Amino acid sequence: MSNETKPVRKGDIVETEIESLAFGGRGIGRYEGLTLFVENVVPGQTVRCEITKAKKRFAEARRTEIISHVEAEQTPACEYFGTCGGCLHQDIKYSAQTFWKGRQVCETLERIGKIPADTPGMGDEALPSPLEYGYRNKMEFSFHGIGDSLKLGFKRRGSETEVINISSCPLLPEACKNIPELAREYCAKTGIGTYRHNRGGYWRKLVVRFSHHSGEMMVHLLTEPAKSHHTIKGLGKLLSENIPQLKSFVHSTRKGRADLATGERQIFLTGQEHITETLTRADGREVNYQISPNAFFQTNSKGAEMLYRKSVELAAPGPDDVVWDLFCGSGGIGMFMAKDVGRMIGIEVSEESVESAKENAKLNGLKNTEYIVGNLASEKGLPDDLPRPDMVIVDPPRSGVPESSLQKLIKLGTPKILYISCNPSTLARDVAKMEGKYKLERFAAVDMFPHTAHVETVALLTQTGC
């Protein structure tokens, strides 16, 4: 009789114990020599699951039944959990979330980046967010439908188009909870449809921003550039009358098909042009950031404060250092560190963000900063005419540092690189590419996004002298 096991097929029901949590949020189990990636599970559970995709060495599955439970489980705080496409881990206690996120970063750096197991930071849990709920300072809501069927909320899990109504989200501060429902009811009564829903569709996105320092609030409405703008002032008036902390209501239009929450043309503004967020350094100094409708800013203000403090601690900048801040956005970490160095030079592709960074520098009375528009993803990569840096900060998108800029960075040979990453896989890849020229000296995983699968990492790389 053959000892070969029968291969699993799509639709098969199997039983497995969940051993760990993979980066991206799925649990890892084993069955008949196969690695199983299982949705909606907690490490330690024994579950029954249905195979949804079968390959030669692994399979994907969805949980159908929990056979045995574990202490790390908890009841989700949100009624939309499991339906909404946002949170993945509200059913896991927060202490377990930070444990697994730290482990994911360490395992990824070891496997892809070949980082030694004795590197400082290896084996550590992710630093927990100061706030587990209500931590977000920005939330994007999508429109779908028309009239009584109009919905305003988040994409359904697994869908690119279907939207579920969200009356409130526990990741937003309590002060923001009524905004989506007020806006949905108002827009539904207009009888105007949403973008892509029907010919002449109008509504696209609603963005809520909140300052954890001042309590100021901004609502940014994005629509098609159609002929329905007469309806907007009424929505602004309704929100202003019902939301005392609302300091800015902005209406922008967007032509592009991409499902982005950034406006291309501002149509209407009532109140302030921006709200202000304030982060406090370890020495007690405050750093202020003006947040405009399209500005990029870390979405967890208290978490950003923790991330930036850890970055300064790892970087240990000197008072005469020249520092380049690549992918600087509207100031971010570079502005937080500027008072510790001689000169800070930020580079960013967005002209709007560069102008915002310049305004933030004025707001903080900084005389040693300079901000430049530059496309670091272009073939040219880094500019050639800047003063040689003593340290370079990189905070790239999820795809990592573009190859042209990475090669220039290696050739530049700056003594220190502070790498802030939202994707441990591309961080590990870039570290591996710098092998022989730079060594990952130490790092820390930082949980900026409780209950989601995302994690930030800040890493210090030092020149090896080769």
Secondary structure, 3 states (H helix, E strand, C coil): CCCCCCCCCCCCEEEEECCEECCCCCEEEEECCEEEEEECCCCCCEEEEEEEEECCCEEEEEEEEEEECCCCECCCCCCCCCCECCCCCCCECHHHHHHHHHHHHHHHHHHCCCCCCCCCCCCCCCECCCCCCCCECEEEEEEECCHHHCEEEEEECCCCCCEEECCCCCCCCHHHCCHHHHHHHHHHHCCCCECCCCCCCCEEEEEEEECCCCCCEEEEEEECCCCCHHHHHHHHHHHHHHCCCEEEEEEEECCCCCCCCCCCEEEEEEECCCEEEEEECCCCCEEEEEECCCCCCCCEHHHHHHHHHHHHHHHCCCCCCEEEEECCCCCHHHHHHHHHCCEEEEEECCHHHHHHHHHHHHHCCCCCEEEEECCCCCCCCCCCCCCCCCEEEECCCCCCCCHHHHHHHHHHCCCEEEEEECCHHHHHHHHHHCCCCEEEEEEEEECCCCCCCCCEEEEEEEECCC
